[in-house]
Amino acid sequence: MSHQSKHKTAHVQPLTMVHVKVRHATAGDVAEIADLVVRLKRLNNEFDPLFSVVDDAKERAVKYISGTVGSPRALLLVATKGEKIIGFLRAEMRERLFYDPHMEGHITEMYVLPEFRRRLMGQDILEQGFSELVKMGAEIIVGDLPSRNEIGVHFYTKRGFRRLIETFAHMPQ
Amino acid sequence: MSTAAPELDDKRRAVPVLGQASIEAKACAQEAQITEASRSTVVPRSGPKDELSRKALLYSKFYGGKVGTAPKVPVRSLQDFGIWYTPGVAAVSLAVQANPELSFEYTGRWNTVAVVSDGSRVLGLGNIGPEGSLPVMEGKALIYNYLGGVNAFALPVRIKDEEHLISVAKALEPSLGGINLEDIESPKCFEVLDRLRAEMSIPVWHDDQQGTAGVSLAGLFNALELTGRRLRDSRIVLFGSGAANIATARLLIEAGADPKKMLVVDRKGILHPEREDIDQLSLKNKWKYELALKTNGDRVQGFLTDALKGADALIAAAGVGPNLIKKEEIAQMNKHSIVFLMANPVPEMMPADAIAGGAEVVATGRSDFPNQVNNSLLFPAIFRGALDVRARTITDTMVIAAAKELASHAKDKGLTSEHILPTMVEWEVYPQVAATVGDMAVREGHARKKLSRDEILHTSMDMIEHARKTMDVLRKSGVILEPPE
């Protein structure tokens, strides 16, 4: 899914209404975010068996997220309700070697706990992520999703994203 | 019709005939061995199961089916077919064509219910297919007829796909006054029921959900009163998350229970919004998912043992016992606790163990223990009332009103820990429940025919009495033969 930053039109939902804050993650958030990463990967598995989650996913998620916190080329936002992290967005800046727009803000993971969905939390995180990535130099924003995640597809398309690239998979014999 | 094979004809003569009649109540209160308990097998009141199985096979072959059709009108001579059929019938058809609502007045549609199943989850037999389910659906139709005066017939369909099932059920609407969905696997049954209730203009009922939920609610009303509790303040644990308990949870909330004080426990533990499989539930079982978000305000985690600490009531529809619940777990509930054990033929724990654990009121799905939670107390009466006012739907409010009426009937006869619900032989409860349901349909604006409660009561009573009298007359006249030994 892709969205060119100049077309950004959506506004940020007033977070105070639902007492949710979106902020940059810190090292102290790693364990909680890692839990959400594992939940997201398990959710992906619901859409396709090729996303079967490995047994040590939690340990891998901790390493993965630890490597993101504080990275100048990555973005890690968390949505919190009180002290609790209820959602996150992870993105990284990538160079598009042969294409214009040249700099891409690539959302690799985004997740909100189910009980907080349908309350525009995902939109809040996405919009803040969007502006942060633009500040980091992104000229286009893209996001990854399992092809069969219709809810996710709807989420992005409703916010002006469109399909950009298809990934095909085939298991070797 | 040929008369050349009288023996065969005699065996297969049909039962249901409708009309106005009145008979002695006692003659009707036959000791029917029908025990339609929640999503469960039919349980013998007495005698070994093998003997019932032998008789069921023998009788089924002897009678060649349990229900059939029979005339409602006199055929005084062949000339009468000029009225009942062509050319006279054309005038009726044209009138109905001009106003399709007249099909509820000029035809038998108003009292006709199809018992529809895909055979995917039959009684505890599992997925035995539409043909396999046919004997069960015929049995259901017979109960509808005998206890509710409803002209019901079995209609298993060879359909696996949810959308196709919905489409076929909707296509049947012009012929029916209502649809009883039966023995459809979960969670398919939720989607099918919700969609059909929303999209059809006749009542659609899924007894495994609404029937069980309604009777459970009736029992719970009285059990709460008996133990000095209020529904909205009570901590209620639902053990098992199949069709019956999900529907019960939804109905309890509609009736005023506080969802935050309810805990639903399935094989993976207590439902809560952050359970590991919550994303999976959101995709595969949105009804259970909604309960996971709505219930368990304290975010209790763990299993049944943890859920029961400090609980007032337990409604178990979790699977065949008797060792699924321990008396030590019941002992962790509040004093004078309420325990409903719905699995058949063997409840999740034996009632004596629940009492030993401290339960004051124990109900089961079985007729050989006190307080049988029996769907048959409700569904014939609910449909009787709905059909008598030509209702467009059966709402949760109507089911709750029916549950209150059922509870009230038991209360009038004196509440004890062993008497919180009427039994099936108390036939007078059926017209009362029917009248309450019909009256609620009128009040809520879902009735095509606006009758007063008294009018519905009399109509329902006549219909139910007539069904019983018909059986009596057909048996005494030998039209329905006594079964072979």
Interface residues (C-beta under 8 A of the other chain):
Chain A: R39 R42 L43 E46 L113 P114 E115
Chain B: P273 E274 E276 I278 D279 Q280 S282 L283 K284 Y289 L293
